[in-house]
Amino acid sequence: MMAKMVHVGFGNAVMENRIIAVLGVDSLPIKRLKEAAKEQGLLVDATMGRQEKSVIVMDSGHVVVSALAPSTIIARIESDLTEDE
């Protein structure tokens, strides 16, 4: 079975079946989550220097920060799911 990848901006992608949550970056708990991941060496910055707009939580404990809006990433995941049917 082929692993499906979701494009998260600027040539970066994550495995679709490993995503737990796609979140906005505005709340204090999300900022704490990012800080904890950074301290543990589990923060992946996929923004290429752009403004952070979403946080993707992976089942491995990694936290991926993207410059794409959460709605954009969710739409890409959903379009991949409908193509499989």
N, C-alpha and C positions, 0 to 999 in steps of 0.2 A: 504494500500500500504506500502510495506517495504522500509525503508530508505536505500539507497545504501551508503556504506562507502568506502572511498579510503584510502588505507594504505599509510602513509607518512613516514614510517620508525620506527624501534625499537618498534613495537607493538602499535604505535599511528595511529589513523585514523580520518578523517574528513568526514562530510556528503557531498556527491558528489553534490547534488542539491543546496548547500549553497555556493559553490565556485564561486567567481567572476573572479579571475585571478590567474595564477601561473607564478611567475616572477623570474628572476635571482637576485642575490644579489649585483651585481657589481656597479650599477649606484648610483650616489648621491641622486636622488629623492627616490629611494628605501630605502636607509639608513635613509633619513628623515622620510619616512613613518613608518619605524620600530621604530624610536625614538619617534615619536608622539604617536604611539600605546603603547609603553612602559610607557610613561608619563600618559596616560589615563587608564592604567591597562588592555589593550586589547591585549598585546603581549603574544603569547603562544609559548614556546620554545619546539620543538619536536626533537631536535638534540641529546639529551642525551650526551651532552658535545662534540659532533663532530663538524667539520667545517660546517658552514651554506652554503648551496648551492642553496636553493630556498626559496621564500616567497610566501605564499598562502594568498590571500585576501578573506575574507569571507563576506557574505552579512550582517552580524551582526556588522561589523566594526572590528572584531577580525583579527589579523594578525598572521599567523602561520609560524614559521621558521622551515625548515626541512633540514636534512643532505642529502636528495636525490636530484639529479639533476632535474631541471624543466622538461626535456624531459622524465625522468622516470615517474614522476607523471602524466604528460599529457598522456603518453602511457597507464598507468593504467586506467585513466578516459576513454580514447577512447576504450580500450578493454572491459570495462564494458558496454559501449554504444552499441558495436557491439554484445555482448552476449544477449542483450535484444531483438534484432530484430529477 
